């Protein structure tokens, strides 16, 4: 008899499709998924804390942001941290699972193929961002590099193009030799789609973010700001590559990933992680402490969340008056 797993998704980003996603794909391989308001399992992310209203379900935390899991509040977690915690944690960069990045993954994996000499004659460097509330290094790098040569800012942030923000980031970046790929914040393990999309556009990423980025990507294929002591050193290295056609093309011909098998292994690890959670007896799937101190902590966070909800309702009411 096919098992039915009742699940609910809470606190995910607005474009997340709760009926069609990589979690459901993995669970469907071992049973049938029922998205329910009376769940046995809750997947939750960082944009809401409604999961706190579900104390008696198995909680699985997922993040695409630089937020570490709180294992007192979740049974299992999927995130960026480079850590081991029994069967409770999986490091899984989100671009390996989400459909919207599948084409970027495919293109990045082949970016070292079909490199031509004409690529050296492209414009200098692109910068495509909208978020100004990020690590200051992003703008510092833009300003420092702009003193060497003009950097074309195609996003909302520091836009310097006559036609305004670009509509197609990859198409825009393909016109350039380099692209600035800076995370919103610098943290070990926190790697998003920034460097992946630069590779997909067949540019050389100028990367800042995860100090351990070379665990995921080939260090010969990009410029890692973490390898240098100052921005001046970074600019000197970029200039040397920019002015040497052979150096540039040699770097461009390097594969993006350290190992071709990484994409398949990440998918396999996710499947195994999901199966471990869902195939064991339900009562044994809980991992977080739910008694005494565990219960006290859970109740404390739930009370805080309920107070925040009341404040939000009051603000909404006052705005309508």
HELIX and SHEET records of a PDB file:
HELIX    1   1 UNK A   22  UNK A   28  1                                   7    
HELIX    2   2 UNK A   50  UNK A   53  5                                   4    
HELIX    3   3 UNK A   94  UNK A   96  5                                   3    
HELIX    4   4 UNK A   99  UNK A  101  5                                   3    
HELIX    5   5 UNK A  102  UNK A  109  1                                   8    
HELIX    6   6 UNK A  117  UNK A  121  5                                   5    
HELIX    7   7 UNK A  137  UNK A  146  1                                  10    
HELIX    8   8 UNK A  169  UNK A  173  1                                   5    
HELIX    9   9 UNK A  193  UNK A  200  1                                   8    
HELIX   10  10 UNK A  213  UNK A  215  5                                   3    
HELIX   11  11 UNK A  219  UNK A  221  5                                   3    
HELIX   12  12 UNK A  225  UNK A  227  5                                   3    
HELIX   13  13 UNK A  231  UNK A  242  1                                  12    
HELIX   14  14 UNK A  245  UNK A  252  1                                   8    
HELIX   15  15 UNK A  262  UNK A  279  1                                  18    
HELIX   16  16 UNK A  282  UNK A  284  5                                   3    
HELIX   17  17 UNK A  293  UNK A  320  1                                  28    
SHEET    1   A 6 UNK A  32  UNK A  35  0                                        
SHEET    2   A 6 UNK A   4  UNK A  10  1                                        
SHEET    3   A 6 UNK A  41  UNK A  44  1                                        
SHEET    4   A 6 UNK A  58  UNK A  62  1                                        
SHEET    5   A 6 UNK A  76  UNK A  79  1                                        
SHEET    6   A 6 UNK A  89  UNK A  91  1                                        
SHEET    1   B 5 UNK A 151  UNK A 153  0                                        
SHEET    2   B 5 UNK A 123  UNK A 127  1                                        
SHEET    3   B 5 UNK A 176  UNK A 182  1                                        
SHEET    4   B 5 UNK A 204  UNK A 208  1                                        
SHEET    5   B 5 UNK A 223  UNK A 224  1                                        
END                                                                             
